């Protein structure tokens, strides 16, 4: 789905569960924000074709964080591209993405047998899949501007993971929230409690959005929000400030 000039929200599905990576491009290159679950290379290629962007233009992948549903197809994308895709991520999540530490939320050793048996089949599958591993070529910090596709401002939004980031696309005034928020029918909600280890930190991270002129929001889970976005964000910020 086209969101703005040079910005499209992709839709990838696993068992009817939708994920929404973002594609950003200009005349010279294309950048993916997040890389889906393992096995979605063909879906990425199809979505890029639908957006009118040749897969051969893909030059970089920016990861909002380390979770397997965000890094899953990265090795396949790198192999298919036929050249080394530049990978960007926050320094706090770098050791997990590079395989030097186990992914925080799919480390089987952290679960009791009872917790393991209580997981639904799809959740168990994420634990059983070998964690994708990739070199992070560029580590990111809060406030940094990535000089790609008109400029992307890094907003450090930890809580969901230690190195979670959101990205503010400066030309289009679109916020790519990653998993800092989720959306239901265009309505924005704060961090998802069950998948956020440090809920308090995640709620405070949302307050950083008030410094930006945001017109649209893409949530990885739930998709695009365009209705009364500034008012919705302000309400989330006020709620976080009261806690």
The 8 nearest C-alpha neighbors of each residue, nearest first, counted from 0:
[[1, 8, 7, 2, 9, 50, 10, 6],
 [0, 2, 7, 3, 6, 8, 50, 4],
 [1, 3, 7, 6, 0, 8, 4, 5],
 [4, 2, 6, 1, 5, 171, 7, 173],
 [5, 3, 6, 2, 171, 1, 7, 24],
 [4, 6, 24, 23, 3, 25, 7, 148],
 [7, 5, 23, 3, 2, 4, 22, 1],
 [8, 6, 1, 2, 22, 0, 21, 9],
 [7, 9, 21, 0, 19, 20, 22, 1],
 [10, 8, 19, 20, 21, 7, 46, 0],
 [9, 11, 19, 18, 17, 12, 8, 20],
 [12, 10, 18, 17, 19, 9, 42, 13],
 [11, 13, 17, 16, 15, 18, 14, 10],
 [12, 14, 16, 15, 17, 11, 18, 36],
 [13, 15, 16, 12, 17, 121, 11, 18],
 [14, 16, 13, 12, 17, 11, 18, 10],
 [17, 15, 13, 12, 14, 18, 11, 220],
 [18, 16, 12, 11, 15, 10, 13, 19],
 [17, 19, 11, 219, 220, 10, 12, 20],
 [20, 18, 219, 10, 9, 222, 8, 11],
 [19, 21, 33, 9, 32, 219, 8, 18],
 [22, 20, 8, 32, 9, 31, 7, 19],
 [21, 23, 31, 7, 6, 30, 8, 32],
 [24, 22, 6, 30, 5, 29, 31, 21],
 [25, 23, 29, 5, 148, 28, 30, 6],
 [24, 26, 148, 27, 28, 5, 29, 23],
 [27, 25, 28, 24, 29, 148, 5, 56],
 [28, 26, 25, 56, 29, 24, 148, 58],
 [27, 29, 56, 25, 24, 58, 57, 26],
 [28, 30, 24, 57, 56, 23, 58, 25],
 [31, 29, 59, 23, 60, 57, 22, 58],
 [32, 30, 60, 22, 21, 33, 61, 23],
 [31, 33, 61, 21, 20, 60, 62, 22],
 [34, 32, 62, 69, 20, 61, 31, 35],
 [33, 35, 70, 69, 72, 73, 71, 20],
 [36, 34, 69, 68, 71, 72, 70, 33],
 [35, 37, 71, 68, 72, 67, 69, 39],
 [38, 36, 71, 72, 39, 35, 68, 131],
 [37, 39, 40, 72, 36, 71, 75, 41],
 [40, 38, 42, 41, 37, 72, 43, 36],
 [39, 41, 43, 42, 38, 76, 75, 72],
 [42, 40, 44, 43, 39, 45, 38, 46],
 [41, 43, 45, 39, 40, 44, 46, 11],
 [44, 42, 46, 40, 41, 45, 47, 39],
 [43, 45, 41, 47, 42, 46, 54, 48],
 [44, 46, 42, 48, 43, 47, 41, 49],
 [47, 45, 49, 43, 48, 44, 42, 9],
 [48, 46, 50, 44, 52, 49, 45, 43],
 [47, 49, 51, 45, 50, 46, 52, 53],
 [48, 50, 46, 47, 51, 45, 52, 44],
 [49, 51, 47, 48, 52, 46, 7, 1],
 [52, 50, 48, 49, 47, 53, 46, 54],
 [51, 53, 47, 50, 48, 54, 56, 29],
 [54, 52, 55, 56, 48, 51, 47, 57],
 [53, 55, 56, 57, 44, 52, 47, 48],
 [54, 56, 53, 57, 80, 58, 52, 81],
 [57, 55, 28, 54, 29, 53, 58, 52],
 [58, 56, 29, 55, 54, 30, 28, 59],
 [57, 59, 84, 29, 28, 30, 56, 85],
 [60, 58, 85, 30, 84, 86, 57, 31],
 [59, 61, 31, 86, 30, 32, 85, 87],
 [60, 62, 87, 32, 86, 33, 88, 31],
 [63, 61, 33, 88, 64, 32, 87, 60],
 [62, 64, 164, 163, 177, 165, 33, 61],
 [65, 63, 163, 62, 66, 162, 92, 164],
 [64, 66, 96, 92, 70, 67, 95, 69],
 [67, 65, 69, 68, 64, 70, 102, 104],
 [66, 68, 71, 70, 69, 36, 65, 130],
 [69, 67, 36, 35, 66, 71, 70, 34],
 [68, 70, 35, 34, 33, 67, 66, 71],
 [71, 69, 34, 67, 73, 68, 72, 35],
 [70, 72, 36, 37, 67, 35, 68, 73],
 [73, 71, 37, 75, 34, 36, 74, 35],
 [72, 74, 76, 75, 70, 34, 71, 77],
 [75, 73, 77, 76, 72, 78, 133, 131],
 [76, 74, 78, 72, 77, 73, 79, 40],
 [75, 77, 73, 79, 74, 78, 80, 40],
 [78, 76, 74, 80, 75, 79, 84, 83],
 [77, 79, 75, 76, 80, 81, 74, 82],
 [80, 78, 76, 81, 77, 75, 82, 40],
 [81, 79, 77, 82, 78, 76, 55, 57],
 [82, 80, 79, 78, 77, 83, 55, 84],
 [83, 81, 80, 84, 77, 78, 79, 58],
 [82, 84, 77, 85, 81, 80, 58, 78],
 [85, 83, 59, 58, 77, 82, 86, 60],
 [84, 86, 59, 136, 83, 60, 58, 87],
 [85, 87, 60, 135, 136, 59, 61, 84],
 [86, 88, 61, 137, 135, 138, 62, 136],
 [89, 87, 62, 138, 139, 61, 90, 93],
 [88, 90, 139, 138, 162, 91, 92, 140],
 [89, 91, 138, 93, 92, 139, 88, 162],
 [92, 90, 162, 89, 93, 161, 94, 163],
 [93, 91, 162, 90, 95, 89, 94, 65],
 [92, 94, 90, 96, 95, 91, 97, 89],
 [95, 93, 99, 97, 96, 100, 92, 98],
 [96, 94, 100, 98, 97, 102, 93, 92],
 [97, 95, 93, 98, 94, 132, 65, 133],
 [96, 98, 133, 94, 132, 134, 95, 99],
 [99, 97, 95, 100, 132, 96, 94, 101],
 [98, 100, 94, 97, 95, 101, 96, 93],
 [99, 101, 95, 98, 94, 102, 97, 96],
 [102, 100, 95, 106, 103, 98, 99, 105],
 [101, 103, 95, 105, 104, 106, 100, 65],
 [104, 102, 105, 106, 101, 66, 95, 160],
 [103, 105, 102, 106, 66, 194, 126, 67],
 [106, 104, 126, 102, 103, 107, 125, 101],
 [105, 107, 108, 109, 104, 102, 103, 101],
 [108, 106, 109, 110, 105, 126, 115, 127],
 [107, 109, 106, 110, 111, 105, 112, 101],
 [110, 108, 107, 106, 111, 105, 104, 103],
 [111, 109, 108, 107, 114, 115, 112, 106],
 [110, 112, 114, 113, 115, 109, 108, 107],
 [113, 111, 115, 114, 116, 110, 117, 107],
 [112, 114, 116, 111, 115, 117, 110, 118],
 [115, 113, 111, 117, 112, 116, 110, 118],
 [116, 114, 112, 113, 117, 118, 110, 111],
 [115, 117, 113, 114, 118, 112, 119, 111],
 [116, 118, 114, 115, 113, 119, 112, 120],
 [117, 119, 116, 115, 122, 123, 120, 114],
 [118, 120, 122, 121, 123, 117, 116, 124],
 [121, 119, 123, 122, 124, 118, 125, 117],
 [122, 120, 124, 123, 119, 125, 118, 14],
 [121, 123, 124, 125, 119, 120, 118, 126],
 [124, 122, 120, 126, 125, 121, 118, 127],
 [123, 125, 127, 121, 122, 126, 128, 120],
 [124, 126, 122, 123, 128, 127, 105, 121],
 [127, 125, 105, 123, 124, 128, 107, 106],
 [126, 128, 124, 125, 129, 123, 107, 105],
 [127, 129, 125, 126, 130, 124, 37, 131],
 [130, 128, 131, 127, 126, 125, 132, 37],
 [129, 131, 128, 132, 67, 102, 71, 98],
 [132, 130, 71, 129, 74, 133, 70, 73],
 [131, 133, 97, 98, 96, 130, 134, 74],
 [134, 132, 97, 96, 135, 74, 131, 73],
 [133, 135, 97, 136, 132, 86, 96, 93],
 [134, 136, 86, 137, 87, 133, 93, 88],
 [137, 135, 86, 85, 134, 87, 138, 88],
 [136, 138, 87, 135, 86, 139, 88, 85],
 [139, 137, 90, 89, 88, 87, 136, 135],
 [138, 140, 89, 88, 90, 137, 87, 143],
 [141, 139, 143, 89, 142, 153, 155, 138],
 [140, 142, 155, 154, 153, 143, 139, 164],
 [143, 141, 153, 154, 152, 140, 144, 155],
 [142, 144, 153, 141, 140, 152, 145, 139],
 [145, 143, 152, 151, 146, 153, 150, 142],
 [144, 146, 151, 150, 147, 152, 143, 153],
 [147, 145, 150, 144, 151, 149, 148, 152],
 [146, 148, 150, 149, 145, 151, 30, 24],
 [149, 147, 25, 24, 150, 23, 146, 151],
 [150, 148, 147, 170, 169, 146, 151, 168],
 [149, 151, 146, 147, 145, 148, 169, 144],
 [150, 152, 168, 145, 144, 167, 169, 166],
 [151, 153, 144, 167, 166, 143, 142, 145],
 [152, 154, 166, 142, 143, 141, 144, 165],
 [155, 153, 165, 141, 164, 166, 142, 156],
 [154, 156, 164, 141, 157, 153, 163, 165],
 [155, 157, 204, 164, 163, 154, 165, 201],
 [158, 156, 163, 161, 162, 160, 201, 159],
 [157, 159, 201, 197, 200, 160, 198, 161],
 [158, 160, 195, 157, 196, 201, 163, 197],
 [159, 161, 158, 163, 162, 157, 64, 196],
 [162, 160, 157, 91, 163, 158, 92, 159],
 [161, 163, 91, 92, 89, 160, 157, 64],
 [162, 164, 64, 157, 160, 156, 63, 161],
 [165, 163, 155, 156, 63, 154, 162, 153],
 [164, 166, 176, 154, 175, 177, 153, 63],
 [165, 167, 153, 175, 152, 174, 154, 151],
 [166, 168, 174, 152, 151, 169, 173, 175],
 [169, 167, 151, 173, 172, 171, 170, 174],
 [168, 170, 172, 171, 150, 167, 151, 149],
 [171, 169, 172, 168, 149, 150, 173, 151],
 [170, 172, 173, 169, 168, 3, 4, 6],
 [173, 171, 169, 213, 168, 214, 170, 212],
 [174, 172, 215, 168, 171, 216, 167, 213],
 [173, 175, 167, 216, 176, 166, 217, 215],
 [176, 174, 217, 166, 165, 177, 216, 167],
 [175, 177, 165, 218, 179, 174, 217, 178],
 [176, 178, 219, 218, 179, 63, 175, 165],
 [179, 177, 180, 176, 219, 181, 218, 159],
 [178, 180, 190, 176, 177, 159, 201, 156],
 [181, 179, 189, 190, 178, 188, 176, 218],
 [180, 182, 188, 218, 220, 221, 187, 178],
 [181, 183, 221, 187, 186, 185, 188, 218],
 [182, 184, 186, 185, 221, 187, 181, 188],
 [185, 183, 186, 182, 221, 224, 222, 187],
 [186, 184, 224, 183, 182, 223, 187, 225],
 [187, 185, 183, 182, 184, 188, 224, 231],
 [188, 186, 182, 181, 185, 231, 183, 180],
 [187, 189, 181, 180, 182, 186, 190, 235],
 [188, 190, 180, 191, 181, 235, 202, 187],
 [191, 189, 180, 179, 192, 201, 202, 188],
 [190, 192, 193, 194, 195, 189, 180, 181],
 [193, 191, 195, 194, 190, 198, 196, 189],
 [192, 194, 191, 195, 196, 190, 198, 159],
 [195, 193, 192, 191, 196, 159, 104, 190],
 [194, 196, 159, 192, 198, 197, 193, 191],
 [197, 195, 198, 159, 194, 158, 160, 192],
 [198, 196, 158, 200, 199, 195, 201, 159],
 [197, 199, 201, 200, 195, 158, 196, 202],
 [200, 198, 202, 201, 197, 203, 158, 242],
 [199, 201, 158, 203, 202, 198, 197, 204],
 [200, 202, 158, 204, 198, 203, 199, 157],
 [203, 201, 199, 204, 200, 239, 205, 198],
 [202, 204, 200, 205, 201, 206, 239, 199],
 [205, 203, 156, 201, 202, 206, 207, 200],
 [204, 206, 207, 203, 202, 208, 236, 201],
 [205, 207, 236, 208, 204, 203, 209, 239],
 [208, 206, 205, 209, 204, 210, 154, 203],
 [207, 209, 210, 206, 211, 205, 232, 213],
 [208, 210, 207, 211, 206, 233, 232, 236],
 [209, 211, 208, 207, 212, 206, 213, 154],
 [212, 210, 209, 213, 208, 167, 207, 172],
 [211, 213, 172, 214, 210, 209, 229, 208],
 [214, 212, 172, 211, 215, 173, 174, 229],
 [213, 215, 172, 173, 228, 212, 225, 229],
 [216, 214, 173, 225, 224, 213, 174, 228],
 [217, 215, 174, 224, 173, 223, 175, 218],
 [216, 218, 223, 175, 222, 176, 174, 224],
 [219, 217, 222, 220, 176, 181, 177, 221],
 [220, 218, 19, 177, 18, 222, 178, 20],
 [221, 219, 218, 181, 18, 222, 19, 182],
 [222, 220, 182, 183, 181, 218, 219, 223],
 [221, 223, 218, 217, 220, 219, 19, 182],
 [222, 224, 217, 216, 185, 218, 225, 221],
 [223, 225, 185, 216, 215, 226, 217, 186],
 [226, 224, 215, 228, 227, 223, 216, 185],
 [225, 227, 228, 224, 185, 186, 215, 231],
 [228, 226, 230, 229, 231, 225, 224, 214],
 [227, 229, 231, 226, 230, 225, 232, 214],
 [230, 228, 232, 231, 227, 233, 213, 214],
 [229, 231, 233, 227, 228, 232, 234, 235],
 [230, 232, 228, 234, 233, 229, 227, 235],
 [233, 231, 235, 229, 234, 230, 228, 236],
 [232, 234, 236, 230, 235, 231, 229, 237],
 [233, 235, 237, 231, 232, 236, 238, 230],
 [236, 234, 238, 232, 233, 237, 239, 231],
 [235, 237, 206, 233, 239, 238, 234, 240],
 [238, 236, 234, 240, 239, 235, 233, 241],
 [237, 239, 235, 241, 236, 240, 234, 242],
 [240, 238, 236, 242, 241, 237, 202, 203],
 [241, 239, 237, 238, 242, 236, 203, 206],
 [240, 242, 238, 239, 237, 236, 235, 203],
 [241, 239, 240, 238, 199, 202, 203, 237]]
